[in-house]
């Protein structure tokens, strides 16, 4: 029964029998027959079929809801029972907003050292996808914004405060400046993240507070694309400080703290506030606390920004002579 529930969850995620079968590493007839058997056992239609998957029936949606809960509880049970010596085992499915990906190693490295029996799967997702994944038992934990758009049904642990910088080419950079206003940045040709990313919505809100509504020339959901677009194209961009801090800037690029308004948001760990708590998610939060990541990550960012010629505090920014 558990395997059939897992097939059902894969179909809900992929919305396609073939892709769901590929995800589960089985042949499509195997997956389709398993779902038909489930329908016969429960005596309800679960899926509306044509030549392809159409949608779940109302009864199917209810079965899917229970399937997610049962599979989630089973994984928690496996982790709770553990192996000899009470070591955690199983999988940790971690959804991470793209701007936080560079710092994930600082969390996952000590976690896997402490819990070698846990396989960690890191997925780059939007904040909304992380919320949905936690709600649907498809994620065990996430790293996302804690204090901007509302989160529901989760426990939180802060990691760091995110500040924002204008990333631009040195040839276009204003001389003698230690910061740039959001209003000034709005006048530049911009390459920004796509609107489905919360980082983009934060930037849009900051521009509006400065009295501007921006229409970027280029949009992308990849931070790597942001960097390459600024490095090789005519655009500038808005990037978070931890990204600058944990990725060395190309020599031809420069970053300015953005002010007026001075915008910060907290990024942290989230996991479902339900009982029983997924042991691996709880262990991840414990590692963050034990490693004092909430204080270490800002220091790492500050040191790395200094290597890029930026000295940043909560109240002021200065720049070294490397311009």
N, C-alpha and C positions, 0 to 999 in steps of 0.2 A: 504493500500500500504506500509506503514512504517513497519508493521509487516512482510510482505513478504520480504522486503529489509533486515530486521534483520535475517530472516531465510537464505537468500542468503549469507550474511556475515558469518554466522555460518558455512555454508557448505564450504565456501572458506577457513575458518580457519581449519576445521576438515578434509576436503577432504573425507568425509564419511557421507552418509545420516543418518545412525543410530546414530552416535556420535553427529552429528549436531542437530538431534532431541532431544537427551538427554540433550545437552547443553542448548537448548531452552525450556526444560521442556514440550515438546509436543510429541505425538506419531509420528513415522516415516511417516505413511500415511498422517498425517496432514501437515507435512513439505513438503513432495513430491508433494502433491496436490496444495499447495500454490505456489510452484515454477512453476508447470505446468500452473496454472492460470496466473501467471506473464508472462509466455511465450505467452499465448493467448492474454493477454491484450496489450503487446508490439509488438506482431506479429513477434517475432524472436525466434529462438532456443537459449536457455541460457546454457544448460548443455548437454554434450554428455554422454549418458547412455548406459551401457551394463547390465550385471547382477549387476553392482555396479556403483558408480560414477567414471567417467573416467577423464573428464576435462571440463573446461568452453570453450564454443565456442568463437570465436573472438567477436561476438556480446555480449555474456555473460560477457566477460571481461570488455566491455564498460559499460554494465548495472551495474556490480559490482563496477566499479569506481564511478559511480554516486550514487549508493546505499550507499557507504561509506561516500561520501560527504554529502548526504542528511541526513543520520542518525546522523553524527557528528554535522551538523548545527542544527538539531532538539534538540539534547542534549544541545548545547550551548544556544539555544533559551529558553529552559526550565529553565536553570540556570540563564539566563539574566533576565527573567521575575520575577523569584523568588517567594517567598511566601509573605504574609502580613508582613510588616516591612522590606522588601527588603533583607531578609535572602536568601543566596544561598541554592539551593536544587538540588538533583540529585546524580550523582556518579562521583567520580574521579578515573580513572583507571591509576595507577602509576606503571610503569615498573622500576625495580631497579637492577643494577648489583649486583651479590652475595656479593662482598666484601663491598658494601655500606649498606647492610641490617641492620647491628647492629646500625647504626646511624639514621635510618629512624624514629624511635620513637621520636627523638628529633625534628623532623620536623612535623610529623603527629599529635603528641599530641597537640601542640598549634593550629594547623590548625583545628582539629575537635572541640576544645574548642571554637574557634572563629566562626566556621561554622558547627553547630551541624546537620544541615539539609543535609550535604553531606556525602554519604557513600563512604568510601575509600577502594578500592581494590588494594592490593599490590602484584605484581607479580615479582618473581625472574627470570630475563631474561638476556641474553647476550646483549652487546652493539648493536650488529647488529639487534637483535630482537627488541630492543627498537626503533632504527631508523625505522625499517620496520613497527612497530606498530603505530608510529606517522604518517608515510606516508600514512598508510592504514586506518586512523581514528579509529584504534582499541585501542589506548592509548591516554590519555589526556596529560600526562607528563611522564618524565623519570628522573632517577638519573643515570648519566653515566660519562664517561671520556669526558672532553671538549677539550683537546689540544693534543691528540695523533692521532688517526685515524679520518679522516675528517667527520664532521657532515654536513648535508645539510637541508636547509629549516626549521631551528629551531632558537628559541630565547634561550639564555643561561643565567644562573645566577650561578657563582661559589659558592661552599660551603666550600671546604677544599683542601689542597694539600696532595696527597697520597705519603708516603715514604715506603720503603720496608725493611723487616727484615728477617733474617734467623731464622726459628723456629726449634729447635732441642731438643733432650733429654739431661738433665744435665750430664748424664753419658758419653755422646759423645762430650760435649762442650769443646773447647780449654780453658785452664786455663789462667787467667790473661789478657784476651782480652776484649776490649771494643767495637770492631766492627769486621766484617768479610768481606773480599773482595768477589766480585762475582766470581772471579776465584777460590777462595778456596771453595766456595759453590758448584761450578760445579763438584768438585771432590767427593762430598758426594752422597750416594744413596738418590734419591729425590722422593717425591710424590708431583705432581703439578696439577693445574687445567688443564682441557682439552683445546686443541688448539682453540676451538670455543669461549673461553672466552678471552676478551681483556687483562685481567690481566696476563694470560699465555703468550700472545704475547708480552706484555711489558717485562716480565721476560726473554723470549727467546732473545729479542733484547738486553737486558742488558748483558746477558751471551755472546752474539756475540761480543759486544763492548769490553768485557773482554778477547776475544779470544777463547771462548769455545762454542761448540754446544752441548747442553745437550740432553740426552735421558732418561727421568725419568722412574723409575721402575714401578711407579703406577701413573695413571691419574684418576681424578674424577672431576665432575662438582659441588661438594658440599664442602663448607668450613668446615662443621661439619666433613665430612670424612677426610679432611686434618688434623684437630686437632687430631682425634682419631687414624689416621694412625701414626702420629708422636709420640703420647702418648704411643701407644701399639705396634708399629712396629719398624723396624730398619731404618726408613726413616727420613729425614729432609724435610723442605718445605720453600717456599717463601711466606710470608704473608704481607699484608699492615698494616701500623701502627695503623690505626683507628680500625682495627679488634682486634688487641692486646689490644688497649686502652679500648674498650667498651665491651670486653669479658675477664673475669678474667682468667689468665693462670693457668692450673693445676700446682701443686707444683713441679712436676718432670720435667716440661718443662722450657726452657729459650729461650730468643730471643736476637739476635744481629743485630744492624743496618748494612745494607749492603752498602759498599762503593766501589769506584774504579770500575765502575763509580758511582757517586752519582745521583740517579734517582728519580725524582718527577714528578707527573702528577696531574692536577687539576680535581676534581670531582665536578659536580654541577647539577642543575636542567635544563632540556631542555623541551620545549614544542613547538608545531608547529607554525611557523611564517606565519600565515594565518589570514585572516579577515573573520568573526569575531573571535577573540581569545576566546578559551574556558574559561569562567569566573572562573571555579574552578582551572584551571592551573595557570591563572594569580594571583588568590588569594593565591595559594600555594607559588609562588615566592615572593609575598608581605609578607607573614608570615616569610619566610626565611630572608628577609631583616629586617623586624620589630624586629624579635627575635635576630638579629645580629648573625645568625648561622655561618656565614663565619669566625667570630672571636671566637665564643664560642666553636665550635667543635674542633679546634686545641687545645684549652686549656683543654677540657675534655680528649682528647687523651693524652696530655702531663701529666696530673695529673694521669690518669690511668696507663700509662707506668711507672711513678715513683713508683706507688704501686707495680709494677712488678719488681722493681729494676733497671729501665732504665731511665736515664736522657738524653734527646735527644734535640739538637738544630740544626739549619741549618748547622752549621759548625763543630760540634763535638758531640761525644757520650761518656758518662761515665757510669759506672755501680756501684751501691751500693754494700755493702758486702754480700747481700743475693744471694748466688750462690749455 
